[in-house]
Every structure is written in C-alpha cells, then in structure tokens.
Amino acid sequence: MRAAIFGFVGGAAWLHQQADLPAHPWAALAVVVLGSALVLGLSLAGDPADTRDAPNAAWRRNWWLGLARAAVRAACVGVLGGLLGFYWAAALAQRALEPQLAKADEGGDFIVVGTIDNLPYVFDGGLRFNFAVESAEPAQLPPKIALSWYANTRAPSVAASASAQEQAAVPQVLPGERWRLKVRLQRPHGNANPYGFDYELWLLEQGVRATGYVRYEGKNEKLDSFVFTPMNAVERARAALRGKIQRALEGRPYAGVIVALAIGDQRGIPQSDWQIFNRTGISHLISISGLHITMIAGMVALLATWLWRRSFFVRGAALPLILPAQKLGAAVGMTAALIYVALAGFGIPAQRTLYMLSVIAAALWLDRLTSITHVLALAAGITVLFDPWAVMWPGFWLSFGAVGVILYASVGRPERHSSKRPQIPGEPVGPHANRAIPLTRRDRLLRGLRGAAVTQYAVTIGLVPLSMLLFAQISVISPLANTFAIPLVSLLVTPLALAGSVLPDPLGVPLLLLAHELVRGLAAALTWCSARPFAVWSAPVPAGWMFAWALAGTLWMLAPRGWPMRWLGAATWYPLLAAQPTSPPPGELRVIAFDVGQGMALLLETASHRLLYDTGPYYSPGANGGNRVIAPYLRARGINRLDGIIVTHGDADHSGGALSVMESVKADWMLSSLSERHPIAQAAPNHRHCVAGQRWSWDGVSFEILHPTAESYGIPSLKPNARGCTLMVRAGGNGVLLPADIEAAQEAELVARAGPQLRAEVLLAPHHGSGTSSTHAFLQAVQPQHAIFQLGYRNRYRHPRADVVERYRRIDTSIYRTDDAGAIEFKLGLNITVTKYRQYHARYWYGK
C-alpha cells in the first residue's frame, strides 16, 4: 500500500511539471483504475500458499529470489500508483481550468451578485477577498473570482452628496454577506520569474479563474447580511475571532502573530517580522501547525476521557460500559482537531495532522493496529487526493519530511538505559527478578528532555538537504531559537491566544495581552539571534545529484547507534553547502530582465561582478519588486553581494524595491539621480550621482553612463524621467543600452551628443514603450536587433503603444515583452542568445 501511495504522490507531482494536460484524462484515469483492479486481482489469485513453516521450504533456499520478487512487485504497484496520481491530478486540473473568463471579456465591466467567500484581507487603502458568483451580467463568469476594493482616490467636492462621501471609503465586508457589485475583471496572471512565487498556480489551486477590482461607478450594495453554508459559517467565525483580537490588541506590533496562532491568518504579520522568523528557523510555529493541533486535540481527548471514565456526564451510569473511554476520547479529540483545522483555513500542515489523527482514530474505533508509516503514507495520499496541487508548495514536503525524519530517527530504537531492576550478585532468580522499577518524576523529566533533544537534533539535521533545495539557505541558529521558542509558543502563547479569543472580554482581553507580551519578549530574543553573523548559511539551490547525495549522507548520519562511521555522512554536505553562484565566462555578459509588472529591474553579470539596474516597483505596504522578485532570485542563486546598484530615478516603479534589496544583500556602491536627502540615497552605501562619462570595466566587459549630464542636476524644473540614468554595456562586440524612462527630448540630446556610440544590439525600450519615447531618430541611431519591454499585464498606461511597437517592427527588431514571456535572459559574447522563462518553464496553467 505504501508503494502505491508514494507512487500516487509522485505521479501528481510529475503532472505539474507538464506544459500541457494529457488528452482525455478522465477516460485515461478510468482505464488505469480498471487495469489496476485487474492486476491486483490476478496478483492475489496467483499468490502461492505461505510455506514458511514447512521444513526445507523453497523460500529458505532462495530468499534472495523472494526479495527480488517483492521489490519488483513494489515497483509495479508504485508505477500503477504513479499513473493513478498523474491522471487523477490531470482530471482535476482540467476541471479547474474549464470555468474561464473569455479573452474578449478582459477589461470589461460586469454587474455581479454573490457572496463574500473567505476572510477578507484589509490593507492600507483597501481590502481583498474571494467572491462566489451567483449571477452576472452581461456575460457568464467563473464561479469564483478574486476582487480588490480600493478606497476612492477621487475626493468628492464640497457640494457632493452624502452618499458620494460614503463611497469615498471602503465599506466593511464580512464572509457570507451577499453583495451586488460592479467589477472589472481580467484572466489570472502573475509575474513569472525563476525561483519566484507562482501566483497563477496558487489561484488555480484556490479555484479562482478571474481577478479584478470593484468599480465605484454604479450601485454597489449589500443584499443580505449572511447566507448560510458550512464554509461561510466557518469564515464568519474566523472573522469574529480576528476582530476581537484586533480590538483587544489595537496598535500593538505583534497582534498579527496572535491572529495567526488563533485562526491561521498570517497576512497581518509584516515582512520584517517574517524575515526574523525565517532567519531563526521558527516560522513553522507562527501558524496553526501540526504540533499545536495535536496538542489541542490531545488535551481535549484526555479531558473527555477522564470525565467519561467517572461518568461525569450522567451520574450513576457506567458510561465506559456503554462506550469505551478511549473511543470516546478519540472522537472528541478528532472533533476538536477538525474545528481547529477549519479555523486554520485548512493549510497543508493542518491537513496533514488532521488526516494522520483521523487514521489513528479510525484504527482505534475499528480495533485495528496500524503502523505509523502507514499513517504517514495515508495522510500524504489523502492530502494529494483532495488537493493535488499541494505537492507544489514547500509546506507539503517540510511537513511530511519532518515527520518522516522523526520516525526514522526514533521509531524502533532501543532506549539507552533499561528501566528493569538490576540483578544483585548472589540473589536467587525468582519470578520478580526482572520486574521494572517505576520511574521517578526526575527520571521521567530527564527522559522527556532527552527525547525532545533527540527529536530537535533529528529535525535540524534531517531537513538540511530539503531546506537548501527549497530555500537555498538553512538557519544555523535554529536549534538555539527553537529550544525556547517551541515551549513558549506551544505551551503558553497558543493556549492563551485561543482562550483569549473565545472567552468573554473581561476574561479574554487580559489573556490576549499576556500572550502578546510573551510574543514581544520572544521577538526581542529572536531579533538578537537573527542579527548574529552566523545565523544563516546560504548557497545556490543545489542540482539534483547534490540533493540526492546529501540526502543519502543525512540518512547515514541519522542511522541507529552502532552503524559504522555515521559521522562520515556529514561529508556529503560539502557540495551542497560550498557551492558558488554560476557566472558567465570572462568577456561575456548575462542580463536578466525580471518580470516585475509595471516597472524595471535588470541584473547584469560578468565573470566576477554583478550590477542591479533598477529595483522594481512598489506594490503595496510590505510588498515590492525587491522582496517579491529580486531578493528570492538572488537568494536562490546564492548571491549575497552586489558590486553596484543603479537606481535610475525616483519613480516608484523603478525605486520601489531598493530598500528591500539593500536589506537582503550587501552592495558596494550605488549610482542614482536621486537627491542626497532621499531615503534611498541616505540608506545606500557609497552613494553618487550618475553622470555622463563615468566608465568602468569588469572582466573584459565595459560599462559607461551616457546620461544625465552634470549640468542637469542644477535644473530644478526637470522631471525625474529626464534624469534617468542611461547605461551602455558592451561585451564581445555586442552592446546593451538601458535608457530608463528618458523621453523624446533626452533621446534627441543623446543622438546629438553620442551619435554612433548609441549603436546597440539589445535595447531596453525607453519608458516601457510609451508614446513619449522611442522616437524614429533614436531607433535609427541605436538600430537594435532585440528590444525588451518591461511592463505589467494589461497595465493602466496601455504600454506599449501600438505605434511605438510598429516603429520597432519597421527596423526588423525582435520584441520581447515581460508580461507575455516572463523573465527574459540575454547572454552576450560573440553571439547573442535569448531565453524566455514562460517558454523554457512552460506549465499547463500558463495562459490557459
């Protein structure tokens, strides 16, 4: 059974690596199911009688043949399981992709009636929520859409009506409410970058097949206060608990952590706090984790069992004779776990724990013994059965990986010390000679501490290869941080947060305040740990062979005592931890234009140097191109230092991620056209203005600033675009021209001043292809073979302009758009090669 389940999980994971779904997945699934049933029937019918008790049985002489047959049988079962997983995931994916917004309807306005489908996320200036569509005009829509409702930035006049004044603010919405809204929609689309978060896949998993925003034109009104469904009831309860916690902890910095521990909503935790939690390796605690669910379920089960055994519920009745207390405790504990998991929003760690507890409870009720490995395998199989996309997220592998490591390192291992009474020399052997000595409270405490230490050691060591594969870093200080964080959060903060959120205010508010102060103290300790220079070890995401080699060595290290030279397993980590970022050969240049939406950000690499040109846009409080796109890419590549950063000008679509980038990696210097009083300039190391004529050379690649001139900084009337830092890079006889957001006047100035120096094979389209740039004279001077347009999908500026694109086509320029191709990589040397992320990383959900 375990081989079939592991194959099922692997098959689902393989499906999500495909560029297209297989044809007719439901029919193929039916064929595989029938074939599996036939093979299983034949296998059971053909099994020979068990003759292991017969003397001189054949299996004793040919044990290796039996072992080989078992291995082949397990492999065949695994393959069948893989086919089932592959076609099951394909069938669900096809069904999920079917409800789709028509391409022609993108950008159109709709009147929709439906209900608020989840717990809304409130941010500065608006909120976001999922909307279950009941009816729509003028066309049919997918059943679930994701909406943003922004505050009306157009301030009403003094003479405006009261209703118009009310519309200027975003109303409060609650799960389960029915609304009529006017919305503008588009098909699911997200930024596509190497090592980046796949927003389109996440939307598909959520069942969301269109996104958009609420329009203020029209009558947006609430029709019903609550529409009952089980999920609406759960989400309304979560909203009530979150509201109570936020009111009790208003203005306090770690209210979001208390909300996360109580109902699993982590969206209120700032990015700066997440950075500390990740660096110290305790982020698994800042949610409703498996540990918390098991603890709550166990406490409730023990209480119910204790009361049932004493017939507390019905005086004078022998309740355990009607139903065994263990079964009653299992049922009550499972109910508590289900409620807690529902409050958590059914996250992957919560699902895994719920399914494991369900299997154990079912085995208890059915009076069946079950292996812990069977429980783990069944939990993984059920998770993928209900949610085949779960295998695409780190939480799935970390959750099951951690439990698997603990089982491997503990189950079946003998205790170091025996609890039996020692034999006294000369004492006669009697019936009580080997009776166990009851453990003292001190012994139990020491044994518990030793078990906790072994578990922490096993998890810390066992997850190193997986952490490097998923995050390209490991927290070295994690064992120390978890030593005090796990008991504090699990035994004190979480129970206080839960009790405080459900008890009446006179009792609940003090408990919430106490929980918050404990988190504040924990955060102070974690901040100190995170600031240590050795807190985190980072290296590039390992190749497949590195991961497999390190995993084998890790299993060797965690083998039972007596296994030969277990310490040698650590040597397998060397390729994993000592890897260095890849670089182009000397004299060549690699340029990656990130897909950051409506903004600019490019990384330029030579053999031993790296330069970041612009840092992407500002998205929302705590989210920008720096921490959402650039920093994850640099971390996955193992790049922790930049030689330089150029921030071309102060517009938010170019400088929005600068501070986040500088928090993530070190930089030697920065060039910009910003004022020295600008926060970015003040935070930057060795900041200087970019001025025409600045030149340098790295590894045979030349760099030169062409614009702006030094005199332009004395003209206060110039717009920021007019002083955009323009960079020319030449490698192997080919050039790349990066002109930021300069417009027609600056283009004419460059043509007059630089002339033939502007010739370049690759051009970053000025100002994202707006109508104020890319003049005919400028393009004739540059004569680009390739043009990069960095822009957002269906951006409100309507970039690039059709007439501008036509100018490029007239001179036979190949056009690459990040909103269509994702991140675009150029390699320049004697030749030029181009790679588009959405092409080489094609997935079935892209553009579907």
TIMAR-917608 format. One line per field, with one value per residue (C-alpha): residue in one letter; x, y, z. Coordinates in steps of 0.2 Angstrom, whole numbers. Layout:
# residues N
code: c(a, ...)
X: c(X, ...)
Y: c(Y, ...)
Z: c(Z, ...)
# end
This chain:
# residues 848
code: c(m, r, a, a, i, f, g, f, v, g, g, a, a, w, l, h, q, q, a, d, l, p, a, h, p, w, a, a, l, a, v, v, v, l, g, s, a, l, v, l, g, l, s, l, a, g, d, p, a, d, t, r, d, a, p, n, a, a, w, r, r, n, w, w, l, g, l, a, r, a, a, v, r, a, a, c, v, g, v, l, g, g, l, l, g, f, y, w, a, a, a, l, a, q, r, a, l, e, p, q, l, a, k, a, d, e, g, g, d, f, i, v, v, g, t, i, d, n, l, p, y, v, f, d, g, g, l, r, f, n, f, a, v, e, s, a, e, p, a, q, l, p, p, k, i, a, l, s, w, y, a, n, t, r, a, p, s, v, a, a, s, a, s, a, q, e, q, a, a, v, p, q, v, l, p, g, e, r, w, r, l, k, v, r, l, q, r, p, h, g, n, a, n, p, y, g, f, d, y, e, l, w, l, l, e, q, g, v, r, a, t, g, y, v, r, y, e, g, k, n, e, k, l, d, s, f, v, f, t, p, m, n, a, v, e, r, a, r, a, a, l, r, g, k, i, q, r, a, l, e, g, r, p, y, a, g, v, i, v, a, l, a, i, g, d, q, r, g, i, p, q, s, d, w, q, i, f, n, r, t, g, i, s, h, l, i, s, i, s, g, l, h, i, t, m, i, a, g, m, v, a, l, l, a, t, w, l, w, r, r, s, f, f, v, r, g, a, a, l, p, l, i, l, p, a, q, k, l, g, a, a, v, g, m, t, a, a, l, i, y, v, a, l, a, g, f, g, i, p, a, q, r, t, l, y, m, l, s, v, i, a, a, a, l, w, l, d, r, l, t, s, i, t, h, v, l, a, l, a, a, g, i, t, v, l, f, d, p, w, a, v, m, w, p, g, f, w, l, s, f, g, a, v, g, v, i, l, y, a, s, v, g, r, p, e, r, h, s, s, k, r, p, q, i, p, g, e, p, v, g, p, h, a, n, r, a, i, p, l, t, r, r, d, r, l, l, r, g, l, r, g, a, a, v, t, q, y, a, v, t, i, g, l, v, p, l, s, m, l, l, f, a, q, i, s, v, i, s, p, l, a, n, t, f, a, i, p, l, v, s, l, l, v, t, p, l, a, l, a, g, s, v, l, p, d, p, l, g, v, p, l, l, l, l, a, h, e, l, v, r, g, l, a, a, a, l, t, w, c, s, a, r, p, f, a, v, w, s, a, p, v, p, a, g, w, m, f, a, w, a, l, a, g, t, l, w, m, l, a, p, r, g, w, p, m, r, w, l, g, a, a, t, w, y, p, l, l, a, a, q, p, t, s, p, p, p, g, e, l, r, v, i, a, f, d, v, g, q, g, m, a, l, l, l, e, t, a, s, h, r, l, l, y, d, t, g, p, y, y, s, p, g, a, n, g, g, n, r, v, i, a, p, y, l, r, a, r, g, i, n, r, l, d, g, i, i, v, t, h, g, d, a, d, h, s, g, g, a, l, s, v, m, e, s, v, k, a, d, w, m, l, s, s, l, s, e, r, h, p, i, a, q, a, a, p, n, h, r, h, c, v, a, g, q, r, w, s, w, d, g, v, s, f, e, i, l, h, p, t, a, e, s, y, g, i, p, s, l, k, p, n, a, r, g, c, t, l, m, v, r, a, g, g, n, g, v, l, l, p, a, d, i, e, a, a, q, e, a, e, l, v, a, r, a, g, p, q, l, r, a, e, v, l, l, a, p, h, h, g, s, g, t, s, s, t, h, a, f, l, q, a, v, q, p, q, h, a, i, f, q, l, g, y, r, n, r, y, r, h, p, r, a, d, v, v, e, r, y, r, r, i, d, t, s, i, y, r, t, d, d, a, g, a, i, e, f, k, l, g, l, n, i, t, v, t, k, y, r, q, y, h, a, r, y, w, y, g, k)
X: c(0, 14, 22, 6, 3, 21, 18, 2, 10, 25, 13, 3, 20, 25, 9, 13, 29, 20, 17, 0, -13, -14, -29, -45, -38, -55, -55, -37, -40, -54, -43, -29, -41, -48, -31, -25, -40, -36, -18, -22, -35, -23, -9, -20, -26, -9, -1, 6, 2, 13, 25, 37, 33, 37, 54, 66, 54, 60, 59, 73, 85, 80, 77, 85, 73, 59, 67, 68, 50, 45, 55, 48, 30, 33, 39, 24, 12, 22, 20, 2, 0, 10, -2, -17, -9, -4, -21, -31, -22, -24, -43, -45, -34, -44, -60, -52, -47, -64, -73, -63, -66, -67, -52, -63, -71, -55, -56, -75, -87, -99, -113, -111, -122, -114, -106, -90, -82, -67, -59, -56, -38, -38, -23, -20, -32, -42, -46, -45, -57, -64, -81, -93, -103, -121, -126, -118, -122, -119, -110, -107, -92, -82, -90, -76, -66, -54, -58, -49, -59, -49, -53, -59, -45, -55, -60, -78, -82, -89, -106, -106, -120, -119, -119, -104, -95, -99, -92, -75, -71, -71, -85, -83, -87, -89, -89, -106, -113, -122, -117, -121, -106, -99, -82, -69, -60, -46, -39, -27, -10, 5, 24, 34, 52, 65, 63, 48, 31, 19, 3, -6, -4, -10, -26, -29, -27, -40, -52, -51, -52, -53, -47, -52, -57, -74, -79, -87, -97, -114, -123, -113, -125, -126, -141, -141, -131, -127, -130, -128, -116, -104, -89, -97, -101, -83, -76, -88, -82, -64, -69, -77, -62, -50, -60, -60, -41, -38, -49, -40, -23, -26, -9, 2, 15, 13, -6, -4, 6, -8, -21, -10, -9, -28, -35, -21, -22, -4, -7, -6, 12, 24, 38, 51, 45, 44, 62, 67, 56, 64, 82, 79, 70, 54, 42, 33, 27, 19, 4, -8, 5, 3, 11, -2, -17, -10, -8, -26, -34, -24, -29, -47, -47, -38, -51, -66, -59, -56, -74, -81, -72, -80, -97, -97, -110, -123, -122, -124, -122, -107, -104, -87, -98, -108, -94, -75, -67, -53, -65, -75, -59, -53, -70, -70, -51, -55, -69, -58, -44, -57, -63, -46, -40, -56, -51, -34, -41, -36, -17, -6, 2, -15, -22, -8, -11, -29, -28, -15, -26, -41, -32, -27, -44, -52, -40, -45, -63, -61, -50, -36, -17, -9, 9, 15, 22, 6, -2, 10, 8, -11, -10, 0, -11, -27, -19, -15, -31, -41, -28, -16, -8, -2, 14, 20, 22, 36, 24, 19, 37, 43, 28, 29, 48, 49, 38, 47, 64, 57, 50, 67, 77, 66, 54, 61, 77, 81, 82, 100, 95, 85, 71, 72, 79, 97, 102, 111, 125, 121, 102, 92, 82, 64, 48, 51, 69, 66, 52, 53, 57, 44, 52, 54, 47, 65, 69, 53, 58, 76, 69, 57, 71, 82, 68, 65, 83, 85, 69, 76, 93, 85, 74, 88, 100, 87, 79, 96, 96, 77, 79, 93, 83, 68, 75, 94, 98, 97, 96, 111, 104, 88, 92, 95, 80, 68, 74, 65, 53, 44, 39, 35, 24, 16, 13, 9, 6, -5, -17, -18, -22, -36, -43, -42, -51, -66, -69, -79, -69, -67, -58, -51, -43, -30, -26, -23, -12, -2, 0, 6, 19, 26, 27, 36, 49, 51, 53, 67, 77, 74, 80, 96, 98, 94, 107, 121, 133, 132, 113, 110, 121, 116, 121, 114, 99, 108, 107, 98, 113, 119, 102, 102, 120, 117, 101, 109, 123, 109, 101, 118, 121, 104, 105, 104, 119, 132, 130, 148, 156, 140, 150, 155, 138, 142, 155, 141, 135, 151, 145, 128, 135, 151, 143, 146, 135, 137, 144, 147, 165, 177, 172, 154, 139, 122, 107, 91, 76, 64, 45, 41, 25, 24, 42, 60, 73, 88, 103, 119, 133, 151, 163, 166, 154, 136, 126, 107, 99, 83, 74, 56, 40, 31, 16, 8, 14, 27, 27, 38, 49, 63, 57, 44, 55, 74, 78, 71, 80, 97, 95, 91, 107, 117, 121, 123, 133, 131, 145, 134, 116, 109, 93, 89, 76, 64, 48, 40, 41, 60, 65, 51, 61, 78, 77, 71, 86, 98, 91, 93, 111, 126, 131, 147, 140, 125, 123, 107, 99, 91, 93, 105, 91, 81, 78, 86, 101, 104, 102, 114, 132, 144, 130, 135, 125, 126, 134, 138, 156, 158, 166, 172, 177, 174, 181, 183, 165, 164, 151, 148, 135, 128, 115, 112, 124, 131, 123, 106, 106, 106, 89, 75, 61, 67, 55, 63, 62, 73, 87, 85, 102, 106, 119, 128, 137, 147, 153, 161, 157, 139, 130, 116, 108, 97, 89, 77, 62, 70, 58, 59, 70, 83, 83, 87, 100, 109, 108, 116, 129, 133, 129, 137, 141, 122, 123, 117, 111, 99, 89, 78, 63, 63, 49, 41, 36, 26, 21, 34, 49, 57, 57, 62, 78, 83, 79, 89, 104, 103, 97, 93, 91, 81, 70, 64, 48, 46, 28, 13, -1, -15, -7, -17, -5, -8, 10, 17, 9, 4, 13, 28, 29, 26, 42, 52, 45, 49, 68, 66, 68, 63, 51, 51, 38, 39, 20, 20, 37, 40, 58, 70, 88, 101, 119, 131, 148, 152, 134, 118, 106, 89, 79, 61, 55, 37, 44, 58, 47, 31, 17, -1, -9, 1, -11, -25)
Y: c(0, 12, 10, 14, 29, 36, 32, 42, 57, 56, 55, 70, 80, 74, 81, 98, 98, 97, 111, 103, 92, 75, 72, 64, 62, 56, 41, 38, 38, 25, 14, 15, 11, -4, -10, -8, -18, -32, -33, -33, -47, -58, -55, -60, -75, -81, -79, -96, -103, -97, -112, -103, -115, -130, -138, -135, -123, -116, -98, -103, -108, -94, -80, -68, -73, -69, -52, -48, -53, -42, -27, -30, -31, -15, -6, -12, -6, 11, 13, 9, 22, 34, 33, 35, 50, 58, 56, 60, 76, 79, 76, 88, 101, 100, 103, 118, 126, 124, 139, 153, 172, 174, 183, 196, 200, 205, 223, 223, 229, 216, 218, 203, 196, 184, 181, 185, 168, 170, 180, 197, 204, 223, 234, 252, 259, 244, 226, 209, 195, 180, 182, 167, 172, 168, 178, 190, 202, 204, 188, 172, 172, 158, 153, 161, 177, 187, 205, 221, 235, 251, 267, 280, 292, 304, 316, 322, 340, 350, 350, 332, 322, 312, 295, 301, 305, 287, 279, 288, 274, 256, 248, 234, 217, 200, 182, 176, 193, 194, 209, 217, 224, 232, 225, 225, 208, 200, 182, 175, 182, 184, 188, 173, 173, 159, 154, 166, 163, 156, 167, 159, 141, 147, 155, 139, 129, 141, 139, 157, 159, 178, 193, 211, 226, 234, 250, 265, 269, 260, 255, 243, 237, 223, 212, 200, 200, 182, 167, 151, 137, 127, 137, 154, 149, 144, 160, 171, 163, 167, 185, 187, 180, 191, 206, 203, 200, 216, 226, 220, 222, 238, 247, 233, 227, 208, 207, 199, 185, 182, 181, 169, 157, 158, 157, 154, 171, 176, 191, 204, 199, 212, 206, 212, 200, 186, 189, 187, 171, 164, 168, 160, 144, 146, 152, 135, 140, 156, 147, 134, 120, 101, 102, 114, 104, 88, 97, 104, 88, 78, 89, 89, 70, 67, 79, 70, 53, 57, 64, 49, 36, 45, 45, 64, 67, 55, 52, 34, 27, 16, 26, 16, 0, 8, 15, 13, 29, 28, 28, 42, 52, 49, 55, 71, 74, 72, 84, 97, 95, 97, 113, 120, 115, 124, 139, 137, 138, 120, 124, 109, 106, 107, 95, 83, 82, 80, 66, 57, 59, 53, 37, 34, 37, 26, 12, 14, 13, -2, -11, -12, -10, 2, 6, 24, 23, 18, 33, 45, 37, 38, 56, 61, 51, 59, 76, 74, 66, 81, 94, 88, 105, 103, 94, 111, 120, 119, 116, 99, 92, 101, 94, 76, 77, 82, 68, 56, 61, 60, 42, 37, 43, 37, 23, 6, 12, 4, 15, 19, 14, 0, 3, -15, -18, -23, -41, -41, -54, -69, -66, -81, -79, -78, -73, -55, -54, -44, -33, -15, -1, 13, 28, 43, 60, 66, 51, 54, 73, 68, 55, 68, 81, 68, 64, 82, 85, 69, 75, 93, 86, 74, 88, 100, 88, 79, 94, 102, 95, 99, 117, 120, 113, 124, 140, 140, 143, 135, 143, 139, 146, 137, 124, 138, 148, 133, 127, 142, 146, 129, 128, 146, 147, 129, 128, 146, 158, 147, 142, 160, 166, 153, 155, 174, 174, 164, 169, 185, 201, 203, 187, 186, 203, 200, 183, 191, 205, 192, 182, 197, 202, 185, 186, 203, 196, 181, 193, 203, 187, 181, 198, 196, 178, 184, 198, 186, 185, 166, 165, 159, 149, 152, 143, 141, 130, 113, 102, 85, 75, 86, 85, 66, 64, 75, 66, 49, 56, 63, 46, 38, 51, 48, 29, 19, 18, 5, 10, 11, 29, 39, 55, 52, 57, 75, 75, 73, 90, 99, 100, 106, 120, 125, 128, 145, 155, 152, 166, 169, 166, 181, 194, 188, 197, 189, 200, 195, 207, 202, 201, 214, 220, 239, 243, 240, 229, 220, 210, 211, 198, 197, 183, 190, 206, 209, 225, 228, 241, 247, 238, 235, 244, 247, 235, 238, 241, 227, 221, 227, 221, 219, 207, 198, 195, 201, 195, 177, 176, 182, 170, 155, 159, 160, 179, 188, 203, 215, 226, 240, 246, 259, 267, 277, 289, 291, 285, 271, 258, 260, 263, 254, 239, 247, 247, 229, 224, 233, 224, 207, 209, 220, 232, 241, 257, 265, 277, 286, 303, 305, 319, 316, 319, 304, 290, 278, 288, 290, 271, 267, 263, 275, 284, 295, 304, 295, 307, 305, 300, 288, 272, 256, 238, 221, 205, 212, 220, 239, 250, 268, 281, 291, 302, 313, 327, 335, 352, 344, 342, 361, 362, 360, 360, 344, 329, 313, 304, 317, 312, 294, 285, 278, 264, 257, 240, 231, 213, 203, 217, 217, 231, 233, 250, 254, 271, 270, 282, 295, 304, 312, 327, 317, 304, 319, 325, 308, 307, 324, 321, 302, 299, 282, 277, 273, 258, 243, 225, 225, 239, 241, 251, 268, 272, 255, 259, 275, 287, 300, 289, 278, 291, 287, 296, 287, 270, 274, 278, 263, 250, 237, 219, 215, 226, 222, 229, 228, 231, 225, 214, 225, 240, 256, 266, 255, 252, 248, 260, 251, 265, 263, 244, 247, 258, 244, 231, 243, 241, 222, 222, 206, 211, 203, 208, 203, 202, 189, 180, 182, 185, 187, 182, 188, 181, 192, 187, 183, 179, 183, 170, 174, 164, 167, 160, 155, 146, 135, 133, 131, 124, 119, 133, 147, 157, 144)
Z: c(0, 4, -13, -21, -11, -14, -32, -32, -24, -37, -51, -46, -44, -61, -69, -63, -72, -89, -102, -107, -100, -107, -119, -111, -93, -86, -99, -96, -77, -79, -89, -76, -62, -71, -76, -58, -51, -64, -59, -41, -43, -53, -40, -26, -35, -40, -23, -18, -1, 13, 16, 28, 42, 31, 33, 19, 11, -6, 1, 13, 0, -12, 0, -12, -26, -14, -10, -29, -32, -18, -25, -42, -35, -25, -41, -51, -38, -37, -56, -55, -41, -51, -66, -55, -47, -64, -72, -56, -55, -74, -72, -58, -67, -82, -72, -63, -79, -88, -80, -88, -92, -111, -118, -126, -109, -101, -96, -97, -83, -75, -63, -51, -37, -25, -8, 1, 0, 13, 26, 18, 19, 25, 20, 19, 6, 3, 5, -5, -4, -15, -22, -25, -41, -41, -56, -68, -82, -97, -98, -88, -76, -67, -51, -40, -43, -33, -30, -23, -17, -16, -7, -20, -23, -32, -17, -18, -20, -5, -13, -16, -8, 7, -2, -13, 3, 10, -6, -4, 9, 8, 17, 29, 22, 31, 25, 20, 15, -2, -12, -29, -36, -52, -56, -69, -72, -81, -83, -70, -72, -61, -63, -70, -63, -59, -41, -39, -31, -44, -42, -56, -49, -32, -40, -49, -33, -24, -39, -44, -63, -64, -54, -54, -43, -38, -48, -39, -54, -51, -36, -25, -11, 2, -1, 13, 30, 29, 18, 27, 20, 31, 24, 26, 44, 47, 39, 48, 65, 59, 56, 73, 82, 71, 75, 94, 94, 84, 95, 111, 104, 93, 89, 96, 85, 86, 85, 68, 77, 89, 75, 66, 81, 84, 67, 55, 46, 43, 32, 46, 50, 42, 31, 43, 56, 44, 39, 58, 60, 44, 49, 66, 59, 69, 56, 57, 74, 69, 62, 67, 65, 67, 84, 90, 83, 91, 107, 107, 101, 114, 129, 124, 122, 139, 147, 139, 143, 161, 163, 154, 165, 180, 172, 175, 161, 168, 187, 192, 174, 170, 154, 150, 148, 135, 125, 129, 136, 123, 108, 116, 118, 100, 94, 104, 100, 82, 83, 92, 79, 65, 72, 74, 57, 50, 59, 51, 34, 30, 27, 22, 39, 47, 34, 36, 55, 53, 41, 52, 68, 58, 53, 71, 77, 64, 68, 87, 83, 71, 84, 71, 74, 62, 58, 60, 42, 36, 45, 37, 20, 21, 27, 12, 0, 6, 5, -13, -17, -11, -16, -30, -31, -13, -19, -27, -11, 2, 16, 10, 9, 25, 35, 29, 28, 47, 52, 42, 49, 67, 63, 55, 70, 84, 80, 85, 93, 109, 125, 131, 149, 154, 167, 174, 191, 191, 196, 213, 213, 223, 223, 218, 202, 205, 197, 201, 197, 181, 186, 181, 193, 192, 185, 197, 192, 189, 178, 168, 166, 160, 148, 141, 139, 131, 119, 115, 112, 100, 91, 88, 83, 70, 63, 62, 53, 43, 35, 29, 11, 9, 16, 4, -10, -6, 1, -3, 15, 32, 49, 59, 74, 73, 86, 99, 94, 94, 111, 119, 106, 104, 123, 124, 109, 110, 129, 133, 119, 109, 123, 129, 112, 109, 126, 125, 108, 114, 132, 136, 135, 154, 154, 136, 134, 149, 142, 124, 132, 141, 125, 116, 129, 128, 109, 112, 123, 111, 96, 106, 109, 91, 84, 94, 87, 69, 70, 73, 58, 58, 60, 42, 29, 11, -5, -23, -25, -27, -43, -42, -39, -25, -16, -18, -12, 3, 7, 7, 19, 30, 32, 36, 50, 57, 57, 73, 85, 80, 62, 55, 55, 55, 55, 38, 32, 35, 21, 8, 13, 6, -12, -5, 6, -3, -20, -28, -39, -58, -69, -87, -94, -95, -109, -109, -101, -94, -92, -84, -86, -72, -74, -60, -68, -72, -68, -72, -64, -73, -66, -76, -73, -78, -73, -56, -54, -53, -56, -52, -64, -55, -42, -47, -42, -26, -25, -8, 10, 13, -4, -19, -33, -21, -8, -20, -35, -34, -17, -19, -35, -28, -13, -24, -34, -19, -22, -6, -13, -27, -34, -38, -39, -51, -46, -62, -54, -40, -48, -38, -52, -53, -35, -25, -21, -17, 2, 2, -9, 2, 17, 8, 1, 3, -11, -13, -21, -28, -43, -45, -50, -33, -21, -7, 5, -2, 10, -3, -5, 13, 16, 1, 4, -6, -15, -30, -44, -61, -73, -92, -94, -80, -86, -79, -85, -77, -84, -101, -101, -102, -94, -97, -91, -106, -97, -87, -88, -73, -78, -77, -58, -57, -67, -54, -67, -75, -72, -64, -80, -89, -77, -79, -78, -95, -96, -111, -109, -122, -122, -136, -149, -144, -134, -122, -120, -104, -105, -91, -93, -104, -116, -133, -128, -119, -134, -146, -134, -134, -153, -155, -141, -143, -161, -167, -148, -147, -158, -148, -152, -137, -131, -116, -123, -115, -103, -106, -124, -120, -134, -127, -131, -144, -157, -175, -174, -158, -165, -181, -171, -160, -173, -160, -165, -149, -139, -121, -115, -96, -92, -82, -89, -95, -87, -85, -95, -110, -113, -125, -138, -154, -165, -154, -157, -176, -176, -169, -182, -196, -192, -190, -171, -162, -147, -130, -118, -99, -97, -111, -109, -91, -86, -101, -101, -113, -115, -125, -131, -149, -151, -143, -135, -128, -116, -111, -94, -99, -114, -106, -90, -98, -87, -92, -82, -91, -102, -100)
# end
